[in-house]
Amino acid sequence: VSPILLRPVREQLEHDHVVRLLRTRLRRRFQITVNLGDEVNPLTLGARKLYPDLMLITNDRANVLQTIVEVETNESINYLEAMAEWLPYGRVRATFHLYVPSGCSEKTQQLCKEKKIQVDEIWSYHSVGDNMRFALTYRAPENAAKLARIEQARKVALAKQRAKSKVKAKSAKSKKAMKLKKKSKVSQGKRSVGALKK
């Protein structure tokens, strides 16, 4: 549970609006799991359950967690939030993106640097009339080790998927062979009965 137990109503509405916009924006490229209001889609890290705002999962057969997205408001950019949520999200085998209000990007970068939180991208958001604008304000240098772990997880998931489909194909072939054997035995039995009648 977040150390920010209750955001001001206006900020909570803004937070939920940004999460919904991101879901709409990213749904073509990813399968998206959202945690709004009642936290129902946990991410398990060891014995701990985490509830990021968005989890982006690859669209291919592997279904691997690609990115964790956390949306923050002015009230939730603080030491407690960083240690309780950002630090564990940075350790997950997926890229970690933070979305913060415009003007809070430098503060967020500084907090991540001080606490050694591995954030891959920081985006700022602000509203222009009825529209919400997003701007990339920070991108971490490519972490080759983290990208390799993500790719390895994807390959393992694809290999498991292939193994399952091979097992299914073999069982389907064996079932088909059994049916053919039964049919041939039945037809042989009919022939022998016919020969006896003659």
N, C-alpha and C positions, 0 to 999 in steps of 0.2 A: 504494500500500500504506500502511496506517495506520502512524503512528509508534508506536502501541501494538502492538508485534509480538505480545505474548503477555499476555493478561489472566490474572489468577488464575482457576483452574477454576470456583470458585463464582460469580465475577462473569460469566464467559463463559456459564455456564448461565443465570444471571439475564437477561443480555442476549438470548440466543437465545429464552428464554421470552417476554420482552416483545415481541420482533419477531414471534413466532408469534401472540401474542394480538392485536397490532395488525393483522396480516394478516387474522385471523378477523373482527375488528371492522369493518374497512373494506372487505371484499371485496364487499359488496352495492352499494356506491356507486362503486367504482373497479375497474379492472383493475389488479392489483398485481404488481409484479416485485420479488422478494426476493433479497437477497444474504446468505446464511448459509453459514458454513464456507468452501467454495471459492467465491471471487468469480467469478461467471460472467456476470453481467448488467451490462456497463459502461455508464456514462453518459459520452459523449464531450464534452469541453469544450476546443475547440481541438485541440491535439495530445495532450492529456492524457486519460487514462481514469480515471474516478472510479467508486467502487463504494459507493453509499449503501445503507443497510440495506433501505429500502423506496422504491420509486418508484410513485406513484399516478398512473394514466393515466385520462383521461376515458372513460366508457362509451359516449359517442356515436360517430358514424362518424369523427370527427376523430382520435381516439386521440392526444391531446396530453398531454404530461407536465404534470400539474397541481401535484403536491406531491412534495418530497423529504423523507423522514423519516430521521433519524439517531438511533439509540438509544445513549446513553452510560451508563457506569457510573462509580463513584467514581474509579477509576484513570484513566479516559480523559478526564476534564475537566481539561485543562491547555493550556498555551500551544502546544505542538507539535501537538496534535490540532486546536486551533482554527485554526491557520495552514494546516495540511496538508489539512484536510477541510472545516471549517465555512466558511472564507473562500470557497473555490471554489463550494460549494453555494449560498451566498448570492448569487452572481453569475449563477446559472443562471436562465433564463426560466421559473421556477416558484416557488411558495411553498416556504419552507424551515422545517420543524418539527423541533425538538430535543426529545427525551424524556430526562430526567435523573432520578436518584434524588431522592426528597423530601429537602429540606435542602440541595440543591445548586443550586437555581434562582437564588438571588441571586448566587452565585459565577459561574454561567454567564452571567447577564445582564451582570455587570460585565466579564467577559472579552470578551463580544461588543461591549460599548460601547467598551472600550479599543482593540480591534483593528478597530473599524468593520466588524463582520460583520453583514450584513443577515439577521437571523433574524426570521421572521414570527410564530412562536409557540414558546413554551417550555412544555412539559408536564412535570409531575413524576409519578413513579409510586412506589407502595409496596405491599407485600403485606399483606393482612389475612387471616390464616389461609392458605387455599389460593387466595384470590382476589387479583387485582392491581387496584389502583385507580389511576385517572388523573385528574389535576386540571390545568386550564389555569392557569398561574401568570403568563404574560406574553403579551400580544398587541401587536405593533407597530402604531403608527398606520398606517392604510391607505396603502400606497405606490401612489398612483394610476398612476405611470409603469410600475411592475412589473405591476400588474393589467392595464393597457392592452396591454403587450407579450404577456402570456399570452392575452388575448382576441384580439389580432391573429394570434398563432400558430394559435389555434383556427380563426379564420376562413379563414386561408390553407390549413390542412389540409382544412377542409370544402370549399373551392373546388377543391382538387386532387382530392378524392374525387368531387365532382360531375363534374368534367371527365373523369375516368377512366370513370365510369358512362355519360356521354354518348358517349364514343368506343366503348365496348363496345356500347351500344345501336345506334349507327350501323353498326358492323361486323356486328352481328346482322341488321339490316335489309337491308344490302347482300347478305349471304349468302342471306337469304331470297329477295330479288329475283332473284339468280342462279339459285337452284333453280327458281323459277317460270319463268324464261326457258328453262331447260333442259327443263322439263316441257312447256312450250308448243311448243318446237321438236320434241321427240320426238313429241308428239301430232299436230302438223302433218305430220310425216314419215309417221306411220302413216296419216293421212287420204289423203295423196297416193299412198301405196303402194296403199291400198284403191281409190282412184279408177282407178289404172292397171289393176288386176285386172279391173274391170268392163269 
